[in-house]
Amino acid sequence: MTFPSFSAGQIELFFLILLRISVIVAMIPILGDRTTPARVKGGLAILITILVFPFVERPAAAADDLFNLGLSMAGEVFVGIILGFAGRLLFEGIQLAGQLVGFQMGFSIVNVIDPVTSGQVSIIAEFQYLLAGLLFLAVDGHHMMIQAISESYRVLPVLGFHVTGDLMQHLVALSRDMFVIAAKISAPIVAALMFANIGLGLVARTVPQINIFIVGFPLQIAIGLIGVGVTLPLFLHLAAGLFSNLPAQMGLLLRAM
């Protein structure tokens, strides 16, 4: 029985591919969360690398010393970080929307521990984050991410990373879109709660005998929960559209690099 022999260039190419894929898998939503075991993430990265490796050509200008090899590795890490960052920002925008709604409802101290970030977040934010995660899997978002990994080597080959002005513009636009997503999702509920606060303020001025604090807190919670339930179809529609547009966003980033 003979074992296949690999040249030094093939081994170097394999580890460069593994480096990019490992960073992407570690950062993408759901699969890259802390709740996913490290063995699962590592095994998935190695499996995807083995499947992609035969179709990736070794660049002509390969790294011939340790310094160039370090630069090559840093470039592949940056590619993985940027692609994973694009997917992560969508979930951060959804979670930010839940934070805004929870704050307006008076849930600013009703926090739970987020297992992903190990930080305290509003219970509404955690609910919307988990719902978005289920929707991400329902629309085959994880398959889109794996497909984007394989397509990244067609658009941006190994050692092809460059920092450009277009890349910076796309990253700034993605960061801006996080706040736009949060505003779109939370706007109806925040507006309803704002009008409720205005009404309570008018009642407090016209009928000072009413203890507005006792009436206001349950009313705000009720309006907020009803608003979350009523706007749930809108939330699902917006989130599904964002997840469907994710491969196009990653394509723009790859071409910008």
C-alpha positions in Angstrom: 0.0 0.0 0.0 1.5 3.3 -1.1 0.6 6.7 0.5 0.2 9.7 -1.7 3.1 12.1 -1.5 2.6 15.9 -1.2 5.0 18.6 -2.1 5.9 21.4 0.2 3.9 23.8 -2.0 0.8 21.6 -1.7 1.1 21.4 2.1 1.6 25.2 2.3 -1.5 25.7 0.1 -3.6 23.3 2.2 -2.8 25.2 5.4 -3.5 28.6 3.8 -6.9 27.3 2.7 -7.5 25.8 6.2 -6.6 29.1 7.8 -9.2 31.1 5.8 -11.9 28.6 6.2 -11.2 28.1 10.0 -11.6 31.9 10.6 -14.8 32.0 8.6 -16.3 29.0 10.4 -15.3 30.5 13.8 -17.0 33.8 13.0 -20.1 33.0 11.1 -23.5 33.0 12.9 -24.8 29.9 14.6 -21.9 27.6 13.5 -19.3 30.0 15.0 -21.1 30.7 18.3 -19.5 29.8 21.6 -22.2 27.2 22.2 -20.9 25.2 19.3 -18.2 22.7 20.4 -14.7 23.5 19.2 -14.4 19.9 17.9 -17.4 20.5 15.7 -16.0 23.8 14.3 -12.6 22.3 13.8 -13.9 19.2 12.1 -16.2 21.2 9.8 -13.3 23.5 8.8 -11.0 20.5 8.0 -13.8 18.8 6.0 -14.5 21.9 3.9 -10.8 22.3 3.3 -10.4 18.8 2.1 -13.4 19.3 -0.3 -12.1 22.6 -1.6 -8.4 21.9 -1.8 -8.4 20.0 -5.2 -10.1 22.9 -6.9 -7.8 25.7 -5.7 -4.8 26.4 -7.8 -1.5 27.2 -6.1 -0.5 30.9 -6.8 2.5 31.5 -9.0 4.0 33.9 -6.5 4.1 31.6 -3.5 5.7 32.5 -0.2 9.4 31.6 -0.3 10.5 32.7 3.2 9.0 33.1 6.6 8.3 36.8 6.3 6.2 36.3 3.1 4.6 33.2 4.6 3.5 35.3 7.6 2.1 38.0 5.3 0.2 35.3 3.3 -1.2 33.9 6.5 -2.3 37.3 7.8 -4.0 38.0 4.4 -6.0 34.8 4.6 -7.0 35.6 8.2 -8.2 39.1 7.2 -10.3 37.6 4.4 -11.9 35.2 6.9 -12.5 38.0 9.4 -14.1 40.3 6.9 -16.5 37.6 5.5 -17.4 36.4 9.0 -17.9 40.1 10.1 -20.4 40.6 7.3 -22.6 37.7 8.6 -22.2 38.7 12.2 -23.3 42.3 11.7 -26.8 41.1 10.6 -27.3 39.4 13.9 -25.9 42.3 15.9 -28.4 44.6 14.2 -31.2 42.3 15.1 -30.0 42.1 18.7 -29.7 45.9 18.9 -33.3 46.2 17.8 -34.3 44.0 20.7 -32.2 46.1 23.1 -34.0 49.3 21.9 -37.4 47.7 22.4 -36.5 46.3 25.8 -35.2 49.7 27.0 -38.4 51.5 25.9 -40.5 48.8 27.6 -38.7 49.3 30.9 -36.8 46.0 30.6 -33.4 47.8 30.9 -32.7 45.8 34.1 -34.5 42.6 33.0 -31.4 41.0 31.4 -30.3 37.5 30.8 -26.8 36.1 30.1 -26.2 35.7 26.4 -24.3 32.4 25.9 -22.7 33.7 22.7 -21.1 36.8 24.1 -21.2 35.9 27.8 -22.7 39.4 28.4 -26.0 40.6 29.7 -28.6 41.5 27.1 -32.3 42.4 27.2 -34.6 39.4 27.2 -36.4 40.8 24.1 -33.0 41.0 22.3 -32.2 37.4 23.2 -35.6 36.3 22.0 -35.2 38.0 18.7 -31.6 36.7 18.4 -32.7 33.1 18.9 -35.6 33.6 16.5 -33.3 35.0 13.9 -31.0 32.0 14.4 -33.8 29.5 13.7 -34.8 31.5 10.7 -31.2 31.6 9.5 -31.2 27.8 9.5 -34.7 27.6 8.0 -33.7 29.6 4.9 -30.5 27.5 4.5 -28.3 30.4 5.6 -25.6 27.9 6.8 -25.6 26.4 3.3 -25.2 29.9 1.8 -22.2 30.5 4.0 -20.5 27.3 3.0 -21.2 28.1 -0.6 -19.7 31.5 -0.1 -16.6 29.9 1.3 -16.1 27.9 -1.9 -17.0 30.8 -4.2 -14.4 33.0 -2.3 -11.6 31.1 -3.9 -13.0 31.7 -7.4 -13.3 35.4 -6.9 -10.4 35.9 -4.5 -7.6 33.3 -4.9 -5.0 32.5 -2.3 -2.6 35.4 -1.7 -4.9 37.7 -3.6 -5.9 39.9 -0.6 -5.4 43.7 -1.0 -6.7 46.6 1.2 -8.6 49.0 -1.2 -10.7 52.0 -0.8 -13.8 50.1 -2.0 -13.3 47.6 0.8 -13.2 50.3 3.4 -16.4 51.8 1.9 -18.2 48.5 2.0 -17.2 47.8 5.6 -18.4 51.3 6.7 -21.7 50.6 4.8 -22.1 47.3 6.5 -21.6 48.9 9.9 -24.1 51.6 9.0 -26.6 49.0 7.9 -26.5 47.4 11.4 -28.1 50.5 12.8 -30.6 50.7 9.8 -31.6 47.1 10.5 -32.2 47.9 14.2 -34.2 51.0 13.3 -36.4 49.1 10.8 -37.2 46.3 13.2 -37.8 48.3 16.3 -39.4 51.4 14.8 -43.1 50.3 15.0 -42.8 49.1 18.6 -40.7 52.1 19.8 -43.2 54.5 18.1 -46.2 52.8 19.9 -44.4 53.0 23.2 -43.5 56.7 22.6 -47.1 57.6 21.9 -48.1 55.6 25.0 -45.7 57.7 27.1 -47.0 60.9 25.6 -50.6 59.8 26.5 -49.5 58.9 30.1 -47.8 62.3 30.4 -51.1 64.0 29.4 -53.0 61.9 31.8 -50.6 62.8 34.6 -51.0 66.5 33.9 -54.8 66.5 33.6 -55.6 63.9 36.4 -52.8 64.3 39.0 -54.7 62.0 41.4 -53.7 58.9 39.3 -50.4 57.3 40.3 -48.9 57.2 36.8 -46.0 55.0 37.8 -48.3 52.2 38.9 -50.3 52.4 35.7 -47.5 53.2 33.3 -45.2 50.2 33.9 -47.7 47.4 33.3 -49.1 49.4 30.3 -45.7 49.8 28.7 -44.9 46.1 29.1 -48.3 45.1 27.7 -47.9 47.4 24.7 -44.4 46.2 24.1 -45.2 42.5 24.2 -48.3 43.0 22.0 -46.1 45.0 19.6 -43.5 42.3 19.4 -46.3 39.8 18.6 -48.0 41.9 16.0 -44.8 42.9 14.2 -43.5 39.3 14.2 -44.4 38.7 10.5 -42.6 41.9 9.6 -39.6 40.9 11.6 -39.5 37.5 9.8 -39.9 39.1 6.4 -37.1 41.6 7.0 -34.7 39.0 8.5 -35.3 36.5 5.6 -34.6 39.2 3.1 -31.3 40.1 4.9 -30.2 36.5 5.0 -31.0 36.0 1.3 -29.0 39.1 0.4 -26.0 37.9 2.4 -24.2 36.0 -0.5 -24.4 39.2 -2.6 -22.9 41.3 0.1 -20.0 38.8 0.5 -19.5 38.9 -3.3 -19.1 42.6 -3.2 -16.6 42.4 -0.4 -14.6 39.7 -2.2 -14.4 41.8 -5.4 -13.4 44.8 -3.4 -10.5 42.9 -1.9 
